[in-house]
């Protein structure tokens, strides 16, 4: 009986862990002069069954213009990353769940 409970627990953990995939995205923000830009808020948006994001996280670029997100992506969700600067949002980039992404952003200012 003990081995059955242990096996059941192991299968439950494996199934639960497979419902989400480790995803990361990192990059750097540059000005049009190719200099790093600090203090820019990068938004990570998660969308489930609605077109509106129900998951939202923010990372701010450091002194060298770098940002980083690491998260467990939910199954049946899609994730976008974008950032806002004076004139509005940059193009939104769609992420692939379970992958590492390198997304550098460049502004025309």
C-alpha atoms as one frame of an Amber mdcrd trajectory, in Angstrom:
protein
   0.000   0.000   0.000   2.854   2.374   0.848   4.415   1.887  -2.593   1.043
   2.646  -4.233   0.755   5.950  -2.332   4.353   6.837  -3.215   3.742   6.046
  -6.888   0.508   8.061  -6.885   2.295  11.069  -5.347   5.126  10.829  -7.870
   2.733  10.694 -10.837   0.750  13.637  -9.441   3.914  15.746  -9.114   5.035
  14.873 -12.642   1.639  15.714 -14.128   1.385  18.954 -12.168   4.868  20.042
 -13.217   4.151  19.251 -16.880   1.197  21.674 -16.823   3.624  24.578 -16.776
   6.857  25.192 -18.638   9.820  27.223 -17.461  10.147  30.200 -19.746  12.581
  33.066 -19.609  13.105  36.239 -21.531  15.988  38.646 -21.272  17.296  41.485
 -23.303  18.587  44.983 -23.464  17.003  48.299 -24.379  18.911  50.686 -26.656
  18.421  54.231 -27.889  18.655  55.021 -31.583  22.314  55.854 -30.904  22.920
  52.265 -29.656  23.420  53.362 -26.051  21.739  51.356 -23.263  18.639  52.907
 -21.706  17.992  52.440 -17.992  14.719  52.824 -16.098  12.430  51.458 -18.838
   9.509  49.305 -17.651   9.152  46.073 -19.604   5.755  44.370 -19.289   5.109
  40.644 -19.418   1.453  39.875 -20.143  -0.189  36.457 -19.866  -3.443  35.754
 -21.702  -5.720  32.826 -20.910  -9.103  32.372 -22.556  -9.683  36.134 -22.808
  -8.038  38.616 -25.123  -7.252  40.694 -22.038  -4.198  39.876 -19.945  -4.908
  38.301 -16.591  -1.227  37.972 -15.668   0.997  41.023 -15.640   4.541  41.483
 -14.387   6.959  44.374 -14.788  10.749  44.471 -14.893  12.734  47.708 -15.048
  15.943  47.938 -17.050  19.085  48.337 -14.970  21.885  50.882 -15.438  23.173
  48.914 -18.457  19.732  48.587 -20.075  19.211  44.900 -19.189  15.945  43.252
 -18.092  15.051  39.667 -17.197  11.951  37.527 -16.553  11.833  33.886 -15.501
   8.468  32.245 -14.920   6.473  29.042 -15.244   4.244  29.467 -18.253   0.769
  28.026 -17.815  -0.577  25.584 -20.363  -3.167  27.085 -22.706  -1.791  30.580
 -22.054   0.155  32.780 -24.396   2.551  35.478 -23.283   3.545  38.822 -24.772
   6.247  41.276 -23.852   6.213  44.994 -24.574   7.351  48.280 -23.109   6.138
  51.831 -22.998   8.139  54.913 -23.800   7.017  58.546 -24.203   5.155  57.999
 -27.483   3.422  54.728 -26.503   4.040  51.002 -26.603   6.676  49.368 -28.738
   5.797  46.415 -30.904   4.566  43.481 -28.877   6.597  40.278 -29.076   4.922
  36.868 -28.632   6.854  34.364 -26.507   7.042  30.594 -26.962   6.290  28.713
 -23.745   9.142  26.614 -22.401  11.852  28.483 -24.311  14.568  31.020 -23.530
  14.225  34.264 -25.440  16.694  37.057 -26.151  14.756  40.210 -27.080  16.666
  43.451 -27.496  14.556  46.569 -28.031  15.592  49.749 -29.807  13.853  53.111
 -29.626  13.939  55.929 -32.145  14.651  58.725 -29.711
